[in-house]
């Protein structure tokens, strides 16, 4: 898109949830020609992006880059580059499935989560959204990436199932880097990088209460739920993210000052 909003080094598409769902369903209904993919940056992704070449390349070639995380949304407004709303990966799947009732037969493949989790998520999807066809699921081993010896098997499994939409829950930045590397080999119309959404669908993990999501504290709920894995990461992000916002704000002020001082000819 040519109207992307540049914030903290990332070019965001200023789209609502409804916009993204409509776009994904349009792509899913088209004849396959290449695998488009959607990324949903939150605070951790923004921080990781700053010095991760693989993630930067994945974001550069993504078909859609939409904001996931209240702090990132608030930062856009503080910087005067207002994004219209959140499109969390965890919410994107249920909304997509709800909307797809008008597009019966949407074929979905689940990639990621722990042993047995994707299978349980598939059963939940089929029971709650019977018009969705879960055509397959695969849980790769720990450490899986585009260079793993299992990778060819994964690609073959997905392509054989012929999904319209691939849901990738490998965690960031692994999932974004993987789809960027594998997009030319996948016979999938669109892939969504959705983090822990497969775990949420399966009931393996619980979402934060709505009030915590509303005020932007879902990160705190997740940190308390998985302190050993997430507390250190969130503490690091909490220190770095404000500095990135201040850096962008300082740059914006300098540009405005230069423009004001420039003589009018």
Secondary structure by P-SEA (a helix, b strand, c coil): ccccccccccccccccaaaaaaaaaaaaacccccccbbbbbcaaaaaaacccaaaaaaaaaccbbbbccaaaaaaaaaacccccccccccaaaaaaaaaccccccbbbbbcccccaaaaaaaaaaaaacccccccbbbbbcccccccccaaaaaaaaaaaacccbbbbccccaaaaaaaaaccccccccbbbbccaaaaaaacccccccaaaaaacaaaaaaaaacccccaaaaaaaaacaaaaaaaaaaaaaaaaaaaaacccc
